[in-house]
Amino acid sequence: MPQHKINFNSIDWETPIQGVKSKTYNYASKQIRLIEYTKDMPQHWCEKGHYGYIIEGELEIEFANEKIIYKKGDGVFIPDGAEHKH
């Protein structure tokens, strides 16, 4: 049965790659994650879409033609596809 409130404090941190910690809640084919990035995360190009919200700090994402700095309170919307690689 799905939860209507996700208690991230009860979910253990995982480290999927260097410089990234995450907590993931899954239900059916959907998931929501709390993610913490550090400057130790290796640079790589990603073509997968992402949606997010910056809770604290800043997140810098480099796209093919620009670099965007997201700050606390900003929403992030990146569609899938090579034309949006980041």
C-alpha positions in Angstrom: 0.0 0.0 0.0 1.4 3.4 -0.9 2.3 5.9 1.8 0.9 9.4 1.6 3.8 10.7 3.7 7.4 9.7 3.1 9.6 9.7 6.2 13.1 10.1 4.7 14.5 9.9 8.2 13.6 6.2 8.3 15.3 5.4 5.0 19.0 4.5 5.0 21.5 6.5 2.9 23.0 4.8 -0.2 26.1 5.8 -2.1 25.4 4.8 -5.8 28.5 6.6 -7.1 31.4 8.6 -5.6 30.2 12.0 -4.3 26.5 11.1 -4.2 24.3 10.0 -1.3 20.7 9.2 -1.8 17.5 7.9 0.0 15.0 6.3 -2.3 11.3 5.6 -1.9 9.8 3.2 -4.5 6.1 2.4 -5.2 5.1 0.5 -8.4 7.1 2.1 -11.2 7.6 5.4 -9.5 10.3 6.6 -7.2 11.3 9.8 -5.3 14.8 10.4 -4.0 16.5 12.7 -1.6 19.9 13.3 -3.1 23.0 15.0 -1.7 25.8 15.8 -4.2 29.3 16.8 -3.4 32.2 18.2 -5.5 33.7 14.7 -5.4 31.1 13.4 -7.9 32.9 12.6 -11.2 31.9 14.7 -14.2 29.9 12.8 -16.8 27.3 13.4 -19.6 23.8 12.3 -18.8 20.8 12.2 -21.2 18.2 11.1 -18.7 15.6 13.6 -17.7 15.5 14.9 -14.1 13.0 16.9 -12.0 14.1 18.3 -8.7 14.0 21.0 -6.0 17.1 22.6 -4.3 16.6 22.3 -0.6 19.9 23.9 0.4 23.2 24.9 -1.2 23.8 25.2 -4.9 23.9 22.8 -7.8 25.9 23.7 -11.0 24.9 21.8 -14.2 26.8 22.2 -17.4 24.8 21.8 -20.6 26.2 21.7 -24.2 25.8 25.5 -24.6 25.5 26.9 -21.1 26.1 26.4 -17.4 23.3 27.0 -14.9 23.7 27.5 -11.2 20.6 26.4 -9.3 20.2 27.9 -5.8 18.1 27.1 -2.7 14.4 27.2 -3.6 15.0 26.7 -7.4 13.2 23.9 -9.3 15.1 21.8 -11.8 13.4 20.4 -15.0 15.6 18.6 -17.6 13.8 16.6 -20.3 15.1 13.3 -21.6 17.3 13.2 -24.7 20.6 13.9 -26.3 19.7 17.5 -27.0 19.4 18.1 -23.2 22.6 16.3 -22.2 24.1 17.6 -19.1 
